[in-house]
Amino acid sequence: MFTPSSRRTAAHSTSIALATVTPRVVANARRGLRRAAFALAAVATLATATAALPSVADAAEGRSGRYTMTPTKDGFLRLDTKTGEMALCNGRSGAFACELVADDSRKLKARVAELERQNARLKADNERLDKMLNADTNDNARPSPPRRSFKLPSEQEVDKAMDYVERMFRKFRERLQRLEKEKDGRGTQL
């Protein structure tokens, strides 16, 4: 039978045993949980890979679904056969996640379409201008520049223009002389 002192000794020895074993048990439990998480991630990866393999086989045999999967060293490359979008699928934290791959082809197609519209507009403007100049539509023919007749002025018109310039020059000289006289007569005012 246990006496009160033996109960205390047994309880005391049990608590000492638990205190020394507890860190080891916790460490082993953590290792076990890590292994279980790794195993779960491996099973999820294998399940996804197994699910993807029939679609790869279907594509190889000519049967096409919406997506085709191609294995890479980091995961899988998923191609959407309807839209052409590509996504890289990786197994992180035991779950697969797909991220779209940057695709510049849409931007390039939009830019090409914009340039084609601009080219068509410029061609239409060019044709309209050719018609305005009455140019021949043949590619070898160049439109001739419009002919302008330049008429030299007569001698009377030249004399008239020179008289006008001479009068203007005299008036300018007279004003300068008048300003000089006013300045000399008054002096400098402060």
C-alpha positions in Angstrom: 0.0 0.0 0.0 1.0 3.5 -0.6 1.6 5.7 2.3 1.3 9.5 2.0 5.0 9.8 1.8 5.2 7.1 -0.9 2.5 8.8 -2.9 4.5 12.0 -2.8 7.6 10.2 -3.9 5.9 8.5 -6.8 4.3 11.8 -7.9 7.5 13.6 -7.6 9.4 10.9 -9.6 6.7 11.0 -12.3 6.9 14.8 -12.7 10.7 14.6 -12.9 10.4 11.9 -15.6 7.9 14.0 -17.5 10.1 17.1 -17.3 13.1 15.3 -18.7 11.2 13.5 -21.4 8.9 16.3 -22.6 11.4 18.2 -24.8 12.5 15.0 -26.5 8.9 14.0 -27.0 8.0 17.4 -28.4 11.0 17.3 -30.8 10.0 13.9 -32.0 6.5 15.0 -32.4 7.6 18.0 -34.5 9.7 15.8 -36.7 6.8 13.5 -37.1 4.5 16.3 -38.1 7.1 17.6 -40.6 7.3 14.2 -42.1 3.6 13.9 -42.3 3.3 17.3 -44.0 6.0 16.4 -46.5 4.3 13.1 -47.2 1.0 14.9 -47.7 2.7 17.3 -50.1 4.2 14.4 -52.0 0.9 12.7 -52.3 -0.8 15.9 -53.5 2.0 16.4 -56.0 1.7 12.8 -57.3 -2.1 13.1 -57.5 -1.8 16.3 -59.5 0.9 14.8 -61.7 -1.2 11.6 -62.2 -4.2 13.8 -63.1 -2.1 15.8 -65.6 -0.6 12.8 -67.4 -3.8 11.7 -69.1 -4.2 15.2 -70.6 -0.6 15.1 -71.9 -1.3 11.7 -73.4 -4.5 12.9 -74.9 -2.8 15.8 -76.5 -0.1 13.5 -77.9 -2.7 11.2 -79.4 -4.6 14.1 -81.0 -7.4 14.3 -78.4 -7.3 17.8 -77.1 -8.9 19.2 -74.0 -8.9 22.8 -73.0 -5.6 22.6 -71.0 -2.3 20.9 -71.8 0.2 20.3 -69.0 4.0 20.1 -69.6 6.3 19.1 -66.8 9.1 21.5 -65.8 11.8 21.2 -63.1 9.8 23.6 -60.9 6.3 22.1 -61.5 4.1 22.2 -64.6 3.4 24.6 -67.4 -0.3 24.8 -68.1 -1.4 26.0 -71.6 -5.0 27.0 -72.2 -5.6 25.8 -75.8 -8.6 28.2 -76.2 -7.1 31.5 -75.1 -3.3 30.7 -75.4 -2.6 31.8 -71.8 0.2 30.0 -70.1 0.6 29.5 -66.3 3.4 28.0 -64.3 2.0 25.7 -61.6 4.1 25.0 -58.5 3.6 22.9 -55.4 4.1 25.2 -52.4 3.1 24.4 -48.9 1.5 21.1 -49.9 -0.9 22.8 -52.4 -0.5 23.7 -56.1 -0.9 27.2 -57.2 -0.7 28.5 -60.8 0.6 31.9 -61.8 0.1 33.4 -65.2 3.2 33.8 -67.3 3.8 37.3 -68.7 2.7 37.3 -72.3 3.8 40.1 -74.5 2.1 38.7 -77.6 -1.2 40.4 -76.8 0.6 43.8 -76.6 2.4 43.1 -79.8 -0.8 42.0 -81.6 -2.6 45.2 -80.4 0.4 47.3 -81.6 0.4 45.6 -85.0 -3.4 46.2 -85.4 -2.9 49.9 -84.4 -0.1 50.3 -87.0 -2.2 48.6 -89.7 -5.1 51.0 -89.0 -2.7 54.0 -89.1 -1.2 52.7 -92.3 -4.6 52.4 -93.9 -5.5 55.9 -92.8 -2.3 57.3 -94.2 -2.8 55.5 -97.5 -6.3 57.0 -97.8 -4.9 60.5 -97.1 -2.2 60.0 -99.7 -4.8 58.9 -102.3 -7.0 61.9 -101.4 -4.1 64.3 -101.8 -3.1 62.7 -105.1 -6.6 63.2 -106.4 -6.5 66.8 -105.2 -3.3 67.4 -107.3 -4.8 65.6 -110.3 -1.8 63.2 -110.2 -1.7 60.1 -112.2 -2.4 57.0 -110.0 0.4 55.1 -111.7 3.3 54.5 -109.3 5.9 55.5 -111.9 4.4 58.9 -112.5 5.2 61.7 -110.1 2.9 64.6 -109.6 4.3 67.7 -111.2 4.6 70.7 -108.9 2.0 73.4 -109.5 3.2 76.0 -111.9 3.1 79.5 -110.7 3.8 82.4 -113.0 6.1 85.0 -111.5 5.8 88.4 -113.1 8.6 90.9 -112.6 7.5 94.4 -111.6 7.6 97.2 -114.1 10.0 100.1 -113.9 7.3 102.4 -112.7 6.3 100.0 -109.9 10.0 99.8 -108.8 10.3 103.7 -108.8 7.1 104.0 -106.8 8.4 101.5 -104.2 11.8 103.3 -104.0 10.1 106.7 -103.5 8.1 105.3 -100.6 11.2 103.9 -98.9 13.1 107.2 -99.5 10.3 109.2 -97.9 10.2 106.8 -94.9 14.0 107.1 -94.4 13.8 111.0 -94.5 11.0 111.1 -91.9 13.1 108.8 -89.7 16.2 111.0 -90.1 14.2 114.1 -89.4 12.8 112.6 -86.1 16.3 111.7 -84.9 17.6 115.2 -85.6 14.6 116.8 -83.8 15.2 114.5 -80.7 18.9 115.5 -80.7 18.0 119.2 -80.7 15.5 118.8 -77.8 18.1 116.9 -75.7 20.8 119.5 -76.3 18.5 122.4 -75.4 17.1 121.1 -72.2 20.0 119.2 -70.7 19.6 116.2 -68.5 16.7 116.4 -66.1 16.8 114.7 -62.7 
